[in-house]
């Protein structure tokens, strides 16, 4: 792929992916608000617990093969079909095991209603099989950089699941409204992707291809599994040693910053990895892409997280009502923790792109040993201390992930910090302004509106005054994208 073509695909892919994530996150956000008002915190606590086990099984099903398919230079139909058959069989086995294990899981988590927890686990477990199918589809779409396919599949899936979920919540189905929304979104999205992606299963399974993909993928899988187990460990610990309500408040508080972090970094990562994988032979090109990605993603993400932390009390009161106010503390702490995400994730993606899955695995082991030690220390001090341990762990993880880039790409930790500092400083100024505005004696909804307006205005003005490089780059990229889209439309009209 030529440089200009790759650049155009990358820019177009970013906007398609950002549009898809933006729409899906907004709709999900609205749905979560409606459902949180209709349902009880313990309903969310139960779903949060079950989701941990489903997520672990999903990672086993994917097993790093999706990343290996994207990274492999000459992946073809045989590779994709081989991974599909392996993933599908694995998913069926895992679902059967989870189905049988459901009563034992319920016995272990005695704070939850066993009569409800067992069937929820068994029904939600169907997601494992859906993941096996959609993971290969997603890998194909990502590899071919057809990100508009994600836009349509996710949009349709979310829309249908929203209608069903809200209806069931109004009808009094309780936690089953969340279960239905969860499964319908996945199944509808998978179906749409099947008809639009252009990939079809072949009647072929190559042991040699499987071994080649596995040699790269198992390290990515191991690193990913360690990360998932570590991240979900907090939910498992809270569910075991504390109450369902405590898990619900922690999970809901975490969901707000995750929404922002996933929209920004998730979008950029989805485009960055396949794009940088195509440039893995050029250290100079990879350095440019990595540096640009870290600076831009940090510039976009940091003010959103600082702003979220500042408006937390007003936001929760307005959207979820006062019964959810205990989640504000977790929202604020985890928002600050996610500020380090660009350093952690983008470096990791670049390391994967050059095939150094061994480094990825070593980093995950080191980071999670430190994180688990912090968690163990925090448990006796309560759920708040567990959240703070997550913040400290994220900072350490970002530093560790940044270190290998100095040797691989000539991008030192000092240079990386220099690239993100302008956005952090401007965000800190914005945070102070928004926080002070929060003391104005207004109703919660008007206070929230004023805080949001003050935050957006102050961040844009300061960026404009100091002529921030990332700010100018984003504006120029938007102009470039809109200009190319207009050229395409004009050509279509002329034809």
C-alpha positions in Angstrom: 0.0 0.0 0.0 1.4 3.4 -1.0 2.1 6.1 1.6 -0.6 8.4 0.4 -3.2 5.6 0.1 -2.3 4.4 3.6 -2.5 7.9 5.0 -5.9 8.5 3.4 -7.2 5.1 4.7 -5.9 5.9 8.1 -7.5 9.3 8.3 -10.8 8.0 6.8 -10.7 5.0 9.1 -10.2 7.2 12.1 -13.3 9.3 11.3 -15.4 6.3 10.5 -14.3 4.6 13.7 -14.7 7.8 15.7 -18.2 8.2 14.3 -19.1 4.6 15.1 -17.7 4.9 18.6 -19.3 8.3 19.1 -22.7 7.2 18.1 -22.6 3.9 19.9 -21.2 5.5 23.1 -23.9 8.2 23.0 -26.7 5.7 22.5 -25.3 3.4 25.2 -24.9 6.4 27.5 -28.5 7.4 27.1 -29.7 3.8 27.5 -27.6 3.3 30.6 -29.2 6.5 32.1 -32.7 5.2 31.4 -32.0 1.7 32.7 -30.2 3.0 35.8 -33.3 5.0 36.7 -35.5 2.0 36.2 -33.4 -0.7 37.8 -31.7 -1.1 41.1 -28.0 -0.9 41.8 -27.9 -4.6 42.8 -29.1 -5.5 39.3 -26.0 -3.7 37.9 -23.8 -5.4 40.5 -25.0 -8.8 39.4 -24.3 -8.1 35.7 -20.9 -6.6 36.5 -20.0 -9.8 38.3 -21.2 -12.1 35.5 -19.5 -9.9 32.9 -16.1 -10.7 34.5 -16.5 -14.4 33.7 -17.8 -13.8 30.2 -14.9 -11.4 29.5 -12.3 -14.0 30.6 -13.9 -16.7 28.4 -14.0 -14.2 25.5 -10.2 -13.6 25.8 -9.5 -17.3 25.8 -11.6 -17.7 22.6 -9.8 -14.9 20.8 -6.4 -16.2 22.1 -4.4 -13.4 20.4 -5.3 -14.7 17.0 -7.2 -11.6 15.9 -4.0 -9.5 16.5 -1.9 -12.1 14.8 -4.2 -12.0 11.7 -3.9 -8.2 11.5 -0.1 -8.2 12.1 0.7 -11.0 9.6 1.9 -9.5 6.3 0.4 -12.2 4.0 -2.6 -13.5 5.9 -5.2 -15.1 3.5 -8.5 -17.0 3.6 -6.9 -20.1 4.9 -5.5 -18.2 7.9 -8.8 -16.6 8.7 -10.8 -19.9 8.4 -8.2 -21.8 10.5 -8.6 -19.3 13.3 -12.4 -19.3 12.9 -12.7 -23.1 13.4 -10.4 -23.1 16.3 -12.1 -20.2 18.0 -15.6 -21.6 17.4 -14.8 -25.1 18.9 -13.1 -23.5 21.8 -16.1 -21.2 22.5 -18.5 -24.1 22.6 -16.3 -26.0 25.1 -16.0 -22.9 27.3 -19.7 -22.3 27.3 -20.4 -25.9 28.4 -17.9 -25.5 31.2 -19.3 -22.2 32.3 -22.9 -23.6 32.2 -21.8 -26.5 34.5 -19.8 -24.2 36.8 -22.6 -21.6 37.3 -24.0 -23.2 40.6 -20.5 -23.3 42.1 -19.8 -19.6 41.2 -23.1 -18.7 42.8 -22.2 -20.6 46.0 -18.9 -18.7 46.2 -20.5 -15.3 45.8 -23.0 -15.6 48.6 -23.8 -11.9 48.7 -25.8 -12.4 45.4 -29.1 -14.1 44.8 -28.2 -17.7 43.8 -31.6 -18.4 42.2 -31.0 -15.4 39.8 -27.2 -15.6 39.4 -27.2 -19.1 38.0 -29.6 -18.6 35.1 -28.1 -15.2 34.3 -24.6 -16.8 33.9 -26.0 -19.5 31.7 -27.9 -17.1 29.4 -25.2 -14.5 29.2 -22.7 -17.2 28.4 -24.1 -17.4 24.9 -22.0 -14.3 24.3 -18.9 -16.5 24.2 -19.9 -18.3 21.0 -20.9 -14.9 19.4 -17.4 -13.6 20.2 -15.8 -16.5 18.4 -17.6 -15.6 15.2 -17.3 -11.9 15.4 -13.6 -11.8 16.4 -12.5 -13.2 13.0 -14.9 -10.9 11.2 -13.6 -7.9 13.1 -10.0 -8.9 12.4 -10.7 -9.1 8.6 -12.4 -5.7 8.6 -9.5 -4.1 10.6 -6.9 -5.7 8.4 -8.5 -4.4 5.2 -9.2 -1.1 7.0 -13.0 -1.1 6.2 -13.9 0.7 9.3 -17.2 1.9 8.0 -18.4 -1.7 8.4 -18.0 -1.4 12.1 -20.0 1.8 12.0 -23.1 0.1 10.5 -22.9 -3.2 12.4 -22.5 -1.5 15.8 -25.1 1.2 15.1 -27.8 -1.3 14.1 -26.9 -3.6 17.0 -27.1 -0.8 19.6 -30.4 0.5 18.2 -32.2 -2.8 18.3 -30.8 -3.8 21.7 -31.8 -0.3 23.1 -35.5 -0.8 22.1 -35.6 -4.3 23.6 -33.7 -3.4 26.8 -35.8 -0.3 27.6 -39.1 -2.0 26.8 -38.2 -4.9 29.1 -37.0 -2.6 31.9 -40.3 -0.7 31.7 -42.2 -4.0 31.7 -40.6 -5.0 35.0 -38.2 -7.7 33.8 -35.4 -6.3 36.1 -31.9 -7.7 35.4 -33.1 -9.6 32.4 -33.5 -6.3 30.6 -29.7 -5.9 30.8 -29.1 -9.5 29.8 -31.3 -9.1 26.7 -29.7 -5.8 25.7 -26.2 -7.4 26.1 -26.9 -10.4 23.9 -29.1 -8.7 21.2 -26.4 -6.0 20.6 -23.8 -8.7 20.0 -25.9 -11.0 17.8 -27.3 -8.2 15.6 -23.9 -6.5 15.2 -22.4 -9.9 14.3 -25.1 -10.6 11.7 -24.7 -7.2 10.0 -20.9 -7.6 9.9 -21.4 -11.0 8.3 -23.3 -9.6 5.4 -21.2 -6.5 4.9 -17.6 -7.5 5.6 -17.1 -9.6 2.5 -15.3 -12.4 4.4 -16.6 -16.0 4.1 -15.5 -19.2 5.8 -13.5 -21.6 3.7 -13.5 -25.3 4.0 -9.9 -25.4 5.1 -7.9 -25.8 8.3 -4.1 -25.6 8.2 -2.1 -27.0 11.1 1.0 -25.3 9.8 -0.8 -21.9 9.6 -2.3 -22.4 13.1 1.2 -23.0 14.5 2.6 -20.0 12.8 -0.2 -17.7 14.1 0.0 -19.3 17.5 3.7 -18.6 17.8 2.9 -14.9 17.7 -0.6 -14.9 19.2 0.0 -16.9 22.4 2.2 -14.2 23.8 -0.4 -11.5 22.9 -3.1 -13.8 24.4 -1.1 -14.4 27.6 -0.5 -10.7 28.0 -4.1 -9.9 27.3 -5.4 -12.5 29.6 -3.1 -11.3 32.4 -4.5 -7.8 31.8 -8.1 -8.9 31.8 -7.7 -11.0 34.9 -6.0 -8.1 36.7 -8.5 -5.5 35.7 -11.5 -7.8 36.6 -9.8 -8.9 39.8 -11.0 -5.8 41.5 -14.6 -6.6 40.6 -14.2 -10.2 41.8 -12.6 -9.0 45.1 -15.3 -6.3 45.7 -18.1 -8.9 44.9 -16.6 -11.4 47.3 -15.6 -9.2 50.3 -18.1 -6.4 50.0 -21.7 -6.0 48.9 -23.6 -6.1 45.5 -24.3 -2.4 46.0 -20.6 -1.7 46.5 -19.7 -3.5 43.3 -22.5 -1.7 41.5 -21.3 1.8 42.6 -17.7 0.9 41.7 -18.7 -0.5 38.3 -21.0 2.5 37.5 -18.4 5.0 38.6 -15.8 3.2 36.4 -18.1 3.1 33.4 -18.1 6.9 32.8 -14.4 7.3 32.4 -14.3 4.0 30.5 -16.8 5.5 28.1 -14.5 8.4 27.3 -11.3 6.4 27.3 -12.8 3.8 25.0 -14.2 6.4 22.6 -10.8 8.2 22.2 -8.1 5.6 22.6 -10.3 2.7 21.4 -10.9 4.5 18.1 -7.3 5.6 17.6 -6.0 2.1 18.5 -8.3 0.4 16.1 -6.9 2.4 13.2 -3.3 2.8 14.5 -2.4 -0.8 14.9 -3.2 -2.0 11.3 -1.7 1.2 9.9 1.5 1.0 11.9 1.8 -2.8 11.1 2.1 -1.9 7.5 5.1 0.4 8.3 6.9 -2.1 10.6 9.9 -2.2 8.3 10.6 1.5 8.7 11.7 2.6 12.1 11.5 6.3 11.2 7.9 6.1 9.9 6.9 4.1 13.0 8.4 6.7 15.3 6.5 9.5 13.5 3.2 7.6 13.7 3.7 6.7 17.4 4.7 10.2 18.4 1.7 11.7 16.6 -0.7 9.2 18.0 0.4 9.7 21.6 0.3 13.5 21.4 -3.1 13.7 19.7 -4.8 11.0 21.8 -3.5 12.6 25.0 -4.6 16.0 23.8 -8.2 14.7 23.2 -8.5 12.4 26.2 -7.0 14.4 29.0 -9.4 17.4 29.1 -12.4 15.0 28.8 -11.3 13.1 31.9 -10.3 16.2 33.9 -13.7 17.7 33.0 -15.6 14.5 33.9 -13.9 14.5 37.3 -14.8 18.1 37.9 -18.5 17.7 37.0 -18.9 14.3 38.7 -21.4 15.3 41.5 -23.6 17.4 39.2 -23.5 14.8 36.4 -24.5 11.8 38.6 -27.3 13.8 40.4 -28.8 14.9 37.1 -28.4 11.7 35.1 -28.8 8.9 37.6 -30.4 10.6 40.6 -29.0 10.8 44.1 -29.2 7.1 44.8 -26.1 6.7 42.7 -24.0 9.5 44.4 -21.7 7.0 46.1 -20.2 6.2 42.7 -18.8 9.8 42.3 -15.6 9.1 44.2 -14.8 6.1 41.9 -15.7 8.2 38.8 -13.2 10.9 39.9 -10.3 8.6 40.8 -10.6 6.4 37.8 -10.9 9.4 35.5 -7.5 10.6 36.7 -6.1 7.1 36.4 -7.0 6.9 32.7 -5.1 10.0 31.8 -2.0 7.8 31.5 -3.7 5.5 28.9 -2.1 7.0 25.8 1.4 6.3 27.0 0.4 2.8 28.1 -1.7 1.7 25.1 0.0 3.4 22.1 3.5 2.1 23.1 2.1 -1.3 23.5 0.4 -1.3 20.1 3.7 -0.2 18.4 5.6 -3.0 20.1 3.0 -5.5 18.9 3.2 -4.1 15.4 7.0 -4.9 15.1 6.3 -8.5 16.2 7.8 -8.2 19.7 5.0 -10.0 21.5 7.7 -11.3 23.9 8.2 -7.8 25.3 4.4 -7.3 25.6 4.2 -10.5 27.7 7.1 -9.5 30.0 5.6 -6.0 30.5 2.2 -7.4 31.4 3.7 -9.8 33.9 5.7 -7.1 35.6 2.9 -4.6 35.7 0.4 -7.0 37.1 2.6 -8.3 39.8 3.0 -4.7 41.0 -0.8 -4.1 40.6 -1.8 -7.2 42.5 0.6 -6.3 45.4 -1.1 -2.8 45.5 -4.5 -4.4 45.5 -3.7 -6.8 48.4 -2.5 -3.9 50.4 -5.7 -1.9 49.7 -8.3 -4.5 50.4 -8.4 -4.0 54.2 -8.9 -0.3 53.8 -12.1 -0.6 51.7 -13.4 -0.1 48.1 -12.1 3.5 48.0 -8.6 2.3 48.7 -9.0 -0.3 45.9 -9.8 2.5 43.5 -6.7 4.4 44.5 -4.6 1.3 44.0 -5.8 1.2 40.4 -4.7 4.9 39.9 -1.2 4.1 41.2 -1.0 1.0 39.2 -1.9 2.8 36.0 0.8 5.4 36.4 3.4 2.6 36.9 2.1 0.7 33.9 2.4 3.7 31.6 6.0 4.3 32.6 6.9 0.6 32.1 5.2 0.5 28.7 7.1 3.6 27.6 10.6 2.3 28.4 11.0 -0.2 25.5 10.1 2.5 22.9 13.4 4.2 23.6 15.3 1.2 22.3 12.9 0.1 19.6 12.0 3.5 18.1 14.3 6.0 19.7 11.4 7.5 21.6 12.4 8.1 25.2 10.1 8.5 28.2 11.2 12.1 28.5 10.2 12.8 24.9 6.8 11.2 25.5 6.1 13.2 28.6 7.2 16.3 26.7 4.6 15.5 24.0 1.7 15.2 26.4 2.5 17.9 28.9 0.9 20.8 26.9 -2.4 19.0 26.9 -2.1 18.2 30.6 -1.3 21.7 31.6 -4.2 23.2 29.6 -6.5 20.5 31.0 -5.4 21.4 34.6 -6.3 25.0 34.0 -9.7 23.9 32.6 -10.3 21.7 35.6 -9.7 24.5 38.0 -12.2 26.7 36.2 -14.8 24.0 36.0 -14.3 23.1 39.6 -14.7 26.7 40.8 -17.9 27.1 38.7 -19.3 24.1 40.6 -19.6 26.3 43.7 -22.2 28.6 42.0 -25.5 28.2 43.6 -27.6 26.8 40.8 -29.8 23.8 40.3 -27.8 20.6 39.5 -28.9 20.6 35.8 -28.0 24.3 35.2 -24.8 23.9 37.2 -23.8 21.0 34.9 -24.6 23.0 31.8 -22.6 26.0 32.9 -19.6 23.7 33.9 -19.6 21.9 30.6 -19.7 25.2 28.6 -17.0 26.7 30.8 -14.8 23.6 30.3 -15.1 23.5 26.5 -14.7 27.2 26.1 -11.6 27.5 28.3 -9.9 24.5 26.8 -10.4 25.7 23.2 -9.4 29.3 24.0 -6.2 28.4 25.9 -5.3 26.0 23.0 -5.9 28.7 20.5 -3.9 31.4 22.4 -0.9 29.2 22.9 -1.2 27.7 19.4 -1.0 24.1 20.6 0.5 21.8 18.0 -2.0 19.0 18.5 -4.9 21.5 18.3 -3.7 22.8 14.9 -3.1 19.2 13.6 -6.6 18.1 14.5 -8.1 21.1 12.7 -6.0 20.5 9.6 -6.9 16.8 9.6 -10.6 17.6 9.8 -10.3 20.0 6.9 -8.4 17.4 4.9 -11.0 14.7 5.6 -13.9 17.0 4.7 -12.1 18.2 1.6 -11.6 14.6 0.4 -15.1 13.6 1.1 -16.4 16.6 -0.9 -14.1 15.7 -3.8 -15.6 12.1 -3.7 -19.1 13.5 -3.7 -18.4 15.9 -6.6 -17.0 13.0 -8.6 -20.0 10.9 -8.0 -22.3 13.7 -9.0 -20.4 14.3 -12.2 -20.5 10.6 -13.1 
